[in-house]
Amino acid sequence: MIDGAAALAAASGAVPVGHRAGGSATVAGVAWVGVSVSLGFVGLAVLAWCAFRVYMGVRRFGRELERTRRRLAPKQSALRDELSELQDARVPQAPGDGVRSS
């Protein structure tokens, strides 16, 4: 069954864009498909390269954070010990003797 647009095109002798009168696709139409598929693959390759670069940067950043954490661990431990000593040495106050705000 033929729809209205196809019947009108057949009656007027119009040829669809990208097709010859015989009904087969032109070489230019097929070439555009190849070019578009190739550009798609190139785009995916660029995205994969960018993703790899981001992955390498994240790994490097993780190593840097780990190295910094190891370097600061003794200082953090000393500060925690000092804070614990200060809290233990503090004289407890009665609940009503605190600082009042206006």
N, C-alpha and C positions, 0 to 999 in steps of 0.2 A: 504494500500500500504506500502510496506517495503522499507526503504532506503538502500543504498549500505552497510553501516557499519553494520546495523542490520542483513542484509542478510548474510554477511560474518561471523559475530559472530554466527549466527544460524547454518550456514553450518559447521563451525569448531568445534562447540560444546562448545565454550567459554561461561563462565558464567560471567555476569557483576559483578563488585566489589560491595560487600554489599548485594548480592542476592544469594539465593540458586538456585539449578537447577530447583526447582518447580516454581520459579518466585517471591516468597514472601521474604520480607526483613528479615535479620537475627536479632536475639535479640541484638547482639552487635551494629548493625547499628541503631536500635531504641534507645539503651542506649546512644549513642553519641548525638543523637538529644536531649534527656532529659537533658544530662549534659550541652550541649551548651545553651539550653534555661535557665537552672538554673543559669549558669554563667552570662548570659545576665541580668537576674533579679538582681543578686548580684551586678553586675556593676552599674546598675541603682540605686540601694539602696545606694551604696557608693557615687555616684554623687549627689544624693538627700541630703545626710548627709553633704557633702562638701558645697553644695549650702545653706543649712540651717545655717551652721557655718559662711559663708560669709555674709548672711543676718543679722545675729545677730551682727557681727562685724561692719557692716555699720550702723546699728541702734545705737550701742554704740558710734561710731565715730560722728554721727549726734548729739547725746545728748551732747557730749563733746564740739563740735563746738558751739552749742547753749548756753551752760553754759559760755564758754569763751567770746562769743559775748556780753552776758548780763553783764559780769564782766568788759569788756573793753568799753562799751558804754559811761559811764560818762567821762572817760578819753578822748575818741575820741571827745565828744562834747566840752570839755574844750579846746582841741587843735584846733578845728575848730573855736571856739570863739576867741582864741588868734591870729590865723592866720588872721581872718577877721579884728581884731583891728590893726594888723601890716600893712595890706594892706590899710586900711583907713588912717593910720597915715603917710604913705609914701608920700614924696614930688614928684609930677609929674615932669618929666624931659622933656626938649625939645627933639624932635625927632632926632636932629643932635648931641646930647651930649652923645650918648651911647658909650660903649666900642668898639673899633675897633680891629678886628683881623688883623694879619699881612697879 
